[in-house]
Amino acid sequence: MTTKHRLRVGVVGVGHLGRHHARILAGLDGVDLVGVADSRPEQARAVAEPLGSRAFDDYRALLDLVDAVSVAVPTTAHREVAGAFLARGVHAMVEKPLAGSVAEGRELVELADRAGVVLAVGHIERFNPIWEAARDRCPRPRYIDAERLGTYTFRSTDIGAVLDLMIHDIDLILSLVGVPVVAVSALGTPVFGGHEDLAQARIEFEDGCIADIAASRASFQPSRRMRLWGAEGYASIDFAAREATLVRPSESLRRGDLDLSGVDLTRPDAVRDHLFGRVLNVDQLKPPSSADQLTAELSDFIDAVRLGRPPRVPGSEALDALRVAEQILIGLRSYRIDSGSEVPGAPHLRTSSSASSEPRPALQGPKLWKLRGAAGGPTSRSPRG
């Protein structure tokens, strides 16, 4: 079913990111930004007035005014705010992560399913032009190494680095690999507060693929990179610079025909040039940098509502990423980096006996999970962008 009338849209939470949601939505064709809501009345007015919209200090004032809503409140409030709109039959775009827990995320997905409305989640790296350009050209990965490092921004303090940063790479990797997860392990430590600011995780997949992911919001040099190795080649993606390098063996190398005749083997530069010029095919990808990821993400949400199709990142897939993230957080409680007592401030590895004595929850859930040896286990989801 398609929707041809102008969509009445609202935004709840117009702080650092939500104000950009409001600005972009107000400029989309066929969209009327009827109101923005924020618990800080002055902030709501500051965003609404230049856009010719109305300001509210309570999100409930928008429930009967909108066809669709963008929710950019703290993660711990996602279940309450997004749930209220979904229960009223309003399409919802929710900033990542979907919710603060798997239980709350599942409730949001179920609410959307019952109401027959779109639930999209803001895993914005899916809309990064370099991911769109490189994803389908990457080798089927056997090993993935990803890092997402940032400085401390004093935002998203209600969650740690796993739900704030690492969730991006979890989502990308799940969408790429597309087979069940069989094991998750992790370690990490808080630096500035009560939540982990550094985290390292390993995800093992049923097909043997392994992904190592690092996340930090205590770094001096920001970095958003991913490297993938497979039988068909290698890929290196820089999400911040929006560029990628793809390396694949030539047809002659695939045949086992490595012809070095005419190459001066005493000159390393000549061997290197021959290797990367003729034996290996190297492609450099650099898509146009003017594309705006948030505009693409919100446009996809509006199109999904209008056309009655799933968004690129539906709630069900965001729930898959949240399941992995929750297993990582469980791992952090049982194996973590803690501050040393012998040398003040020196980190050391510690295994928590109290946490390790508790039974570890089984990896399970619709579409993504399948345990080794489990009879009749659910099937995995297909990879998608």
C-alpha positions in Angstrom: 0.0 0.0 0.0 1.3 3.4 -0.9 0.7 6.8 0.8 0.3 9.8 -1.5 -0.8 12.5 0.9 1.7 14.7 2.7 3.1 13.0 5.7 2.8 14.7 9.1 6.0 14.1 10.9 7.4 14.9 14.3 10.7 14.7 16.1 11.1 13.8 19.8 14.4 14.8 21.2 16.1 17.7 19.4 19.5 17.8 21.0 22.9 17.2 19.3 21.5 14.8 16.7 17.7 15.3 16.8 17.9 18.9 15.7 19.4 17.7 12.4 16.6 15.1 12.1 14.2 18.0 12.3 16.0 20.2 9.8 16.3 17.4 7.2 12.8 16.1 7.6 11.4 19.7 7.2 13.2 19.9 3.9 12.0 16.6 2.4 9.4 16.6 -0.4 5.9 15.7 0.8 6.7 16.0 4.5 5.2 18.5 7.0 7.2 18.8 10.2 4.2 19.5 12.4 6.1 19.6 15.7 9.2 18.8 17.7 9.2 17.8 21.4 12.0 18.1 23.9 12.0 18.1 27.7 13.8 21.4 27.5 11.2 23.9 26.3 13.8 26.5 25.2 15.6 23.9 23.1 12.3 22.8 21.4 11.5 26.4 20.5 15.1 27.1 19.3 14.7 24.2 16.8 11.1 24.6 15.9 10.8 28.3 15.2 13.3 28.6 12.3 11.6 25.6 10.7 8.1 27.1 11.0 7.1 24.2 13.3 5.5 23.9 16.7 7.4 23.2 19.9 6.3 20.9 22.7 7.8 20.0 26.1 6.0 16.7 26.2 6.2 14.1 23.5 2.7 12.9 24.2 1.4 16.1 22.7 2.5 14.7 19.3 0.8 11.3 19.5 -2.4 12.4 17.7 -0.7 14.9 15.4 1.7 12.8 13.3 1.8 9.9 10.9 5.5 9.3 11.5 8.0 10.2 14.2 11.7 10.3 14.6 12.9 9.5 18.1 16.3 10.8 19.1 16.0 10.6 22.9 18.5 8.9 25.3 18.6 5.1 24.7 17.1 4.4 28.1 13.9 6.2 27.0 13.5 4.5 23.6 11.1 1.9 24.9 8.8 4.4 26.5 8.8 7.1 23.8 8.9 4.9 20.6 6.6 2.4 22.2 3.9 5.1 22.8 3.9 6.1 19.1 4.0 2.5 17.8 1.1 1.5 20.0 -0.9 4.5 18.5 -0.2 3.2 15.0 2.5 5.8 14.2 5.5 4.8 12.0 8.8 5.3 14.0 12.4 6.0 13.2 14.5 5.3 16.3 18.1 6.3 16.7 20.5 3.4 17.4 20.6 1.3 19.4 17.1 0.1 19.1 16.7 0.0 22.9 18.6 -0.4 26.1 18.0 -4.1 26.3 17.0 -7.0 24.2 13.8 -7.3 26.1 12.8 -3.7 25.4 13.9 -4.0 21.8 11.8 -7.1 21.3 8.8 -5.2 22.7 9.2 -2.4 20.2 9.5 -4.9 17.3 6.4 -6.7 18.5 4.5 -3.4 18.9 5.3 -2.4 15.3 4.4 -5.8 13.9 1.0 -5.7 15.7 0.2 -2.2 14.5 1.5 -2.9 11.0 3.7 0.1 10.9 7.3 0.8 9.9 10.0 0.6 12.6 13.4 1.8 11.3 16.6 2.1 13.3 19.3 4.6 12.8 22.3 2.4 12.0 23.7 5.2 9.9 26.9 3.5 8.6 24.7 1.4 6.4 24.1 4.6 4.4 27.8 5.6 4.3 28.6 5.9 0.5 31.8 3.9 0.9 29.9 1.0 2.5 27.3 1.1 -0.3 30.1 1.1 -2.9 32.3 -1.6 -1.3 29.9 -3.9 0.4 29.0 -6.1 -2.6 32.6 -6.1 -3.9 34.1 -7.3 -0.6 35.4 -10.9 -0.4 33.3 -13.3 1.5 35.1 -12.8 4.8 36.9 -15.4 6.8 38.3 -12.8 9.2 37.2 -9.3 10.0 39.0 -6.6 12.0 37.1 -3.5 12.9 37.9 -0.5 15.1 35.8 2.5 16.0 37.7 4.9 18.2 36.6 8.3 19.3 37.3 11.0 21.9 35.0 11.5 24.9 32.1 13.7 23.9 30.1 13.8 27.2 27.1 12.6 25.2 25.4 9.2 25.4 26.5 8.8 29.0 23.5 6.6 29.7 25.2 3.8 27.8 28.8 2.6 27.2 31.0 2.2 24.2 29.4 -1.1 23.2 25.9 0.4 22.6 27.2 3.8 21.6 30.0 2.9 19.1 30.6 -0.9 18.7 26.9 -1.5 17.8 27.6 0.2 14.4 30.2 -2.4 13.4 28.2 -5.3 14.9 25.3 -4.3 12.6 27.5 -4.0 9.5 29.2 -7.3 10.2 25.9 -9.1 10.8 24.5 -7.7 7.6 27.5 -8.8 5.6 28.2 -12.3 7.0 24.5 -13.4 7.2 25.1 -16.7 9.1 24.3 -17.6 12.7 26.6 -16.5 15.6 27.9 -19.3 17.7 30.1 -17.6 20.2 30.9 -14.1 21.7 33.6 -13.1 24.0 34.7 -9.7 25.3 36.8 -7.6 27.7 36.7 -3.9 28.5 36.9 -1.2 31.2 35.4 2.1 32.2 37.6 5.2 32.1 35.4 8.2 32.7 32.3 6.8 34.4 30.2 3.8 35.3 30.0 2.3 31.8 32.7 0.8 29.7 34.6 3.3 27.6 37.0 0.7 26.1 35.8 -2.6 24.7 37.2 -5.5 22.6 35.0 -8.3 21.4 35.3 -11.4 19.3 32.3 -12.8 17.4 32.5 -16.3 15.9 30.1 -17.4 13.2 28.8 -20.8 12.2 30.7 -20.8 8.9 34.0 -20.2 10.7 34.3 -16.5 10.1 35.7 -14.6 13.1 35.3 -10.8 13.7 37.4 -8.9 16.2 35.9 -5.5 17.0 37.4 -2.7 19.1 35.5 0.4 20.4 36.8 3.3 22.4 35.6 6.7 23.4 38.8 7.4 25.2 41.1 7.8 22.2 43.1 10.8 21.0 42.9 9.9 17.3 39.4 9.1 16.0 39.2 6.1 13.6 36.4 4.2 11.9 38.0 1.3 9.9 37.2 -2.2 8.9 39.5 -4.8 7.2 38.2 -8.1 5.7 40.2 -11.1 4.6 38.8 -14.0 2.5 39.7 -16.6 -0.1 38.8 -14.2 -2.8 40.8 -11.3 -1.6 41.2 -8.5 0.9 39.3 -5.2 1.6 40.2 -2.2 3.7 37.4 0.4 4.4 37.9 3.8 6.0 34.4 5.0 6.9 35.6 8.5 8.0 37.6 9.2 4.8 35.0 7.3 2.7 37.6 5.3 0.8 38.4 1.7 0.4 41.1 -0.6 -1.1 40.1 -3.9 -2.6 42.8 -6.5 -3.5 41.9 -9.6 -5.5 44.1 -12.3 -7.1 44.5 -12.1 -10.9 43.2 -14.9 -13.1 46.7 -16.1 -13.7 47.3 -16.4 -9.9 44.0 -18.2 -9.5 45.3 -20.8 -12.1 48.5 -21.1 -10.1 50.5 -19.5 -12.9 52.9 -17.1 -11.2 55.2 -15.9 -14.0 58.2 -13.9 -12.8 60.1 -14.0 -16.0 61.6 -10.7 -16.8 61.4 -9.5 -13.2 64.6 -8.5 -11.5 64.3 -10.4 -8.3 67.2 -8.5 -6.8 65.2 -5.4 -6.8 62.4 -5.4 -4.1 60.6 -2.4 -5.8 60.4 -4.3 -9.1 59.0 -7.4 -7.4 56.5 -5.2 -5.6 55.4 -3.4 -8.7 54.9 -6.7 -10.5 53.0 -8.2 -7.6 50.6 -5.3 -7.2 50.5 -4.4 -10.9 49.9 -7.8 -12.6 49.6 -10.6 -10.0 47.1 -8.8 -7.8 44.3 -6.6 -8.9 44.1 -3.5 -6.7 41.0 -1.2 -6.8 40.7 2.1 -5.0 37.2 3.2 -4.3 36.4 6.9 -3.5 32.7 7.7 -4.0 31.5 11.3 -4.0 31.9 12.7 -0.6 29.0 15.1 -0.8 26.3 12.5 0.0 24.8 13.0 3.4 24.2 9.8 5.4 21.5 11.2 7.7 19.5 12.5 4.8 19.7 9.2 3.0 18.7 7.4 6.2 15.7 9.6 6.8 14.7 9.6 3.2 14.7 5.8 3.3 12.4 5.9 6.3 9.9 8.2 4.6 10.0 6.2 1.4 9.3 3.0 3.4 6.3 4.6 5.0 5.0 5.9 1.7 5.6 2.7 -0.3 4.7 0.3 2.4 8.1 -1.5 2.2 10.6 -2.5 4.8 13.3 0.2 5.6 16.9 -0.6 4.9 17.5 -1.3 8.7 14.2 -2.7 10.1 13.7 -3.2 13.8 14.2 -6.9 13.5 17.8 -6.5 12.2 18.6 -3.8 14.8 17.3 -6.4 17.4 19.8 -8.9 16.0 22.7 -6.4 16.6 21.3 -5.6 20.1 21.4 -9.3 20.9 25.1 -9.6 20.1 25.8 -6.3 22.0 24.0 -7.7 25.0 26.1 -10.9 24.9 29.2 -8.7 24.7 28.1 -6.7 27.8 27.6 -10.0 29.6 31.2 -11.0 28.6 32.5 -7.7 30.0 31.1 -8.6 33.4 32.9 -11.9 33.5 36.3 -10.9 31.9 37.4 -7.4 32.0 40.3 -5.0 32.3 40.6 -3.4 35.7 43.0 -0.9 37.3 46.0 -2.5 39.0 46.6 -2.2 42.7 50.4 -2.8 42.7 51.1 0.0 40.2 48.4 2.7 40.4 46.6 3.2 37.1 48.3 0.2 35.4 45.7 -2.0 33.7 45.7 -5.7 34.2 43.4 -8.5 33.2 41.1 -9.9 35.8 38.6 -12.7 35.8 35.6 -12.1 38.0 34.9 -15.3 39.9 31.5 -14.2 41.0 30.4 -13.4 37.4 32.1 -16.5 35.9 30.2 -18.8 38.3 26.9 -17.7 36.9 25.5 -19.6 34.0 26.1 -17.8 30.7 22.8 -17.2 28.7 22.6 -19.2 25.6 22.8 -17.4 22.3 19.4 -17.6 20.8 16.7 -15.6 19.0 14.7 -15.4 15.8 16.5 -15.6 12.4 20.1 -14.9 13.7 20.9 -17.5 16.3 21.6 -21.2 15.8 23.5 -23.1 18.5 25.8 -25.9 17.7 24.0 -29.2 18.2 20.6 -27.6 18.6 18.0 -29.6 16.8 15.6 -27.7 14.6 17.4 -24.4 15.3 16.2 -21.2 13.5 17.8 -20.3 10.2 20.0 -17.3 9.7 19.0 -14.2 7.9 20.2 -13.4 4.4 22.9 -10.7 4.1 21.6 -7.3 3.0 22.9 -3.8 2.8 
